[in-house]
Amino acid sequence: MRSANRPDCDSDVVIVGGGFAGGSLAALLAGNGLTVTVLERQEQYRDTVRGEFLGTWGVAEAARMGLSDCLLEGGAWALRWWRQWDETIHPDEAPSASLTETAHRVRGAEGPVALSHPATCGAFARAAGAAGARLEFGVEQVRLNLDGRFPVLRYRQGGAEHVLGCRLAIGAGGRYGQLVKQAGITMHTDFHHAAAPHWGGGLAVEGLRDWPDDTQALGTEGEVMFIVIPQGGGRARLYLNYSAQTARRFSGPGKVTAFLRAFDLKCLPGGAEIAAARPAGRLASFPATYSWTDYPLADGVVLIGDEAGMNDTILGTGLACSLRDGRQIADILLSQRDWSPAAFAGYATDRARRMRHLTRAAHIMTRLYAEFDDTARTRRQRAAELMRRNPAHALFLVAALAGPDAFPPGPFLDYLAERLLAA
């Protein structure tokens, strides 16, 4: 390692966080000749209940980055159908839609996929290492110094202190990223951005013999909104969204059993099988949150992925956003010598616009499917009828599949919200 007092750099780029955003960006940059170092907190990638749905626009971003093989290595499983069940309609009448039909909105992909988050991160890391990136795992206490000509990062690993200089430090540490505050970037967090704040929980299961492997499910009954994302071979990732007033319902010694039993619903065919499935990972629950910054940049620092701001996970767009962030940053770094904040201003503007659209879509989705009183049920019934009569009313759901660019310009989402959420 070079001394932090010297004016040269150990790497062109140091990426703090080797997950979905950081690992994919490292593979792309190293594969195009930049010297890259990745500092990752984990010793090895493990299931920490992150997103495992990648919309069609995210699949297309991976292809543009040359990383489609990494998705396959991470267990990418094609999803062909979407079903929406609800307590207000008979299960046989639940609407369905072809997920591959969104492909005509997105060039370069045939449809969305489910995948293993830790396996895909591992694939990105291996691709980055094969391209020449240096990967450091088990990194702790990253400290950023921006007082000199170049960013300098100090960290601990294996009980020893290390120092790195670089031209650019990239924060890709997720919602608990380590660079955002140290770079002086103001991040806003709102746990109550939706009219009814909610919590979410996730668990991987196996042993589903009868659930259709190509069908993603979403629905609401009682006090839960459920999501089932099959991953092939009888495996699935299960998610629940529920009221903040019942935030602790899946805690304590019996939380896994209680979580699975919550899927044994009248409106959900196959719910009993899900309730009896075998857990294949840990169960985690978390509050719905929205974080944002108007300017994910500082001298010598750029933020990407959830560290640059995140949407409510109910929409399932986090992984696709991470890939788009990385691809946009790589386009800038590989096309010009100017790496000042001004060079990334277009990225910041585009990301802010993108997140506004996705947040609006998530707000509609939360109000329709993650509220649980009589008023909410009446609202869902009315919205379902509007969507049945005119599919354009369902475009907020297309955001997860085709991305924010699928929406018409102007106040279209405001119109949708007014129509769908009217009393």
N, C-alpha and C positions, 0 to 999 in steps of 0.2 A: 504494500500500500504506500502511496505517496503521502508525504506530510501535508496537512491541511494548510500549511503556510506557503506552499509552492503554488505558482500561478497556473500550473497545468492541471489536467483532468485525468482521472483514472478511467472514466467512461464518458462517452458522449451523453448518455442518458442513464439515470438511476431511477428505477421504478420501485416505489415503496408499496408493496402489495402485489403478490403473484397469483391472484385469483383470476376470475373470468376476464375482467378488464385488463389487468396488468399483464397476465400471462399471454393473452392473445396479442397485445401490443408488442410485447417483447419479442415474440416469434416473428412478427412482421418486420420490426425494425432491424433485428439481428440478421434476418434473411436478406435484407437489402443493404448490408454493409456497415451499419452503425455499431459502435461498441456499446453494449447494454449490460447493466447489472440489475438484478432483481433482488429485493430484500423482502422476504416472506416470513411472517410471524410463525406460522405453523411449521412443525417438523415434517409433517406429511399431510396431504389433503385428506380430510375426513368429512363425514356428513354433519354439517352444522345447520341443516334445514334452510338452504337457500333455494332460489328459484330453479325449477327444472323443466320449464316450458320455454321454448324458443320459437317465437312467431315467425311467419314466413319472411318478414323483412329482416329478421336477425339471421336466418339461414342464408339469405342473399348477401348480407354483410360478411359473413364468414367466407362465402365463396369469393367475394371481391378481395378479401384478405389472403386468399390462398390457403385457408385453414379448414376446408370442408372435411378433410381426412381426420382432423382432430375431433370433429363432431361425431364421426362414425366411431372413432376409437373411444369416445365417451359414451357410447351406447345409444346414439341418436336413433329414435324410433318414430317412424312416420305416423302422424295422426290424420285420419281421414274424415272423421265425423264428429260433430258436436251435437249433444243433446241437452236440452234444458228442461228439467223437471221442476214442478212447483206444486205446493199443497193445494193450490186453487184449481188445478185441472187433473183429469184422470191420467194416470201414467201412460196409457196407450195413445193419448192425444198430445204428448209432449213434443214440442217442435224440434226439428232436427235440421242441420245444415251441413253441406259439404265443405270441409275445411280447405280442400284443394282448389275450390273455386276462387279463393282469394289470390291464387297464384297469378291470375291475369292482372292484378293490381301491382304485383311486385315482380320485376324482372330478375331472373337468376335463381329462382327457387320454386319448387313444386308444391310446397305446403309447410306447415309447422311441424316441429318434432318435440318429443320428450327426450330427456337425456339425464345422465347422472352428473350432478354438479361437480362432486370431487373428482370423478373419473375424467371429465372434460378438462378441468383445471390441470390435472396431471398430464393430459395429452398436450395442452398448450405449453406447459413447462418443458416437456421433453422436446417438443418442436423448437422451442427457444434455445434450449441447450444444444441441440444438434446444429442449429444455425450459428452457434458461437457465443450466445449470451452466457453470462456468468450468473448462476443462481445460488443465492445464499438463503438457507432455511433456518428456522429457529432464531430469528433475529428479534431482539428486544430493545426497548428504550431508544428509538430513533430520534435523534435531535438534529434539527436543521439550522444551519447558520448561513445567513444571506448577507453578511457584512462585507465579504470580499468580492473579488472579481467574479468568482464562480460560486455556485451553491456548494456547500460542504455538509456532508451528513456523517454524524457519529452514531455508532450503535454498538450494542453488546451482543456477542454470540459465543456460546460455549465458555462463558465466564471471562472473555477477553474483550477489550475495547478496540474498535476498528474505526477508521476514518476513510471517507470517500469524497473525492472532488468530481464534479461533472459540469457539463454545460447546461443541463436541464434536469430538474428533479420533477418526477411525475407522481402525484398522489393517487394511488389506486387501491386504497385500503378499505373500501366499503364504508358502511355507515359509521364505523368506528375508526376511520382513517386518522393517521398520525400527523399529516402535513398541513391540514386545512387551518388549524389554529396557529401553528408555528409560522405559517406564511402570512399571517395577518389577514386571511380571507374571511369575510363575514358570512356566516352560514345561519340561515333562519330555519327554525324547526317548528312545525305546527302539528300537534297531536289532535287538533279538533277542526281540521280543515273541512271535514264533511259535517253535515247537519247532525248525524248520529255517529259519533266516533265508535270504532269497533276494535276488536282484537282478532288476531289470526293465529292459527296453529298448523303445524305440518308434521307428517309422519310417513315414512316409507313402509310399505307392506309387501308381502309375497304370499303365494298360495291361492291366487284368484284364478280358478279354473274356468269359470263361466263368464266372467266379465269380458266383453269384446275388446280385444287388444288395440283396436284402431279408433276407439270412441272415447272422447273426452266428455265429461259430464259436469254440469253446473246446475244448482237449484237451491231452493229455499223451502224450509218447512219448520214450523215451530219457532225456535230461537236460534237456528243455525242456518248459515249458507254453506253449502258443501261444494267441493271441487274434486273430481277424480281425474287424474292424468295417468293413463296406463303407460308402462315402459317396456312391455313385451315380456313374454315368458311368465305370465301370471304376477308380475310385479306392477306396483302403481305407487304414485305419490299422492297422498291424500292431504287436502287442506280444508280447514273450517274457518269461517268468519262468524263472530258472535259479538253480542253487545258488550260494551265496556263495563256495564253494570254486573256482568257475570264473568269478569276477566279471570278469576281464579278457579273457574269450573274444571279446568284440566291441569290441576296441580296436585301434589301429594302422591302417596304411594300407589293409588289406583288410577292415576291420570291416563295411562295408555288404554286401559280397559274402558274407561269412561269415554275417551276420545273415539275409539272404534265403535262403541255402542251408539254413539250419536249418529252414525250412518244408517242405523236400522230404522228407516223411515218408510211411511206408507207410500210416499210419492216416488220412491227410488227403487226400481227393479234391481235386484242384486244387492240391496242394502244389507240383508242378513248375512250374505257371504262376506261382504266387506267387514261387518262387525266381528266375524269369526276369523279374519285374516291374521297371519303371523307378522308381528312387527319386524322390520328389517333395518331399523336404524333408531335414532333417538327421536323423541318428541320434543318440540320446542314451540313456545307460544310467545307472541310479541304484539305490542300495540301498533295499530295502523298509524303511520306517520308520513309526513311530507316534509322534505327539507329542500331548500333552494338557496342559491346565491346568484346575484346579478352578474358576478364577475369571478369565475373560477380560475383566476390567473393572478400571478404576482411576478415580480422580477425573478426569473430563474425557476418558476414553479408553474405547473399546469395540473389541474385536477380532472380526473375522468371517473366514469362509473358512479357508484353510489356516493363516493366521497365528494363528487361535484354536485350532489343533490339527487334525491330519490323521490319516486312517486309511491303512492299507496300500492302495496304489493297485490291488492285485489285484482289489478288489471293484468299482471303478469308480463310487464314489458321491461323489467330490469336488465335481463340478459341481452336483449336486442339493443337497448340503449348503450350498454357497455361496449358492445362490438362497434356500434356506430361511432361512439366517442373515440375509440382506439383507431378506427380507420381514418376518421377526419384528422386526428392529431398526426398520424403517420403520413398522410398526404402532405401536410404542412412541413414536417421535419425532413421529408425526403425530396422536397421540391425547391427548397430555398435555404440560404445560409442565415437569414435573419430569424432568430428564435426569441426575439423580444416579445413582451406581452402584446404589442401591436400586431404581430404576425398571427396571433391566435384570436384576435378580436372577432373575426367572422365565426369561428367555432363557438365562442361564448354566446354570440347573438343567436346563432342557429339552435344551440342547445336550450337556451331560455325559451325560445319560441316552441320548440318541440315539447318541452316539459309543461308549458302552459296548456297545450292541446291535450296531452296525456292526462294531466291532472283534472282537466274538465271532464274527460271521458270517465276517469276513475270516480269522480264525484257522482256522476249519473249512475254508474254501476253500484256504488255504495248505497245511494238512496233507494234504488230499486230492489236490490237483492240482499242487503245487509242491515235492513231495518225490519222489525219483527212484530209490530203491533197491528191492530185492525186497519188503521189508516194506511200502513205500508202495504198490507195485502190488497186493499182496494186499489192502491196506486199501481201495483204490479199487474193486476188484472186489466186495468185501463191501458197501461203501457203495452202489454202483450197484444191487446186488440189493435192498438195503433200500429205496432210492428207487423202484425199479420196483414193489415190492410195495405200498408205501404212499407216495404222493407228498408226504405231510406231512414226510417226511424230507428233502425238497429245499427246504424253506422258507428255508434260509440263502441259497440262490441268489436268492430272491425279493427279498432286501434291496436289491439293485442296481436292481430294477425298481419295486417298490412302496414302498420305504423302510422304516425301522425300525418304523413304526406297524403294519406288516402282521403282526408277531409277536404271539402271544398274550402276555398279561401273565404275570409270574412267571418261574420258572427254565426256560422252555422251551428257550432256546438252550443252556443247560447240559446239558439232557437230550439235545438233538440231538448235541452234541459227544461226550457219553459213548457214545451209540449208534453214531455214524458213525466215530469215531476209535478204537474199541476194537481191541485187538490181535487 
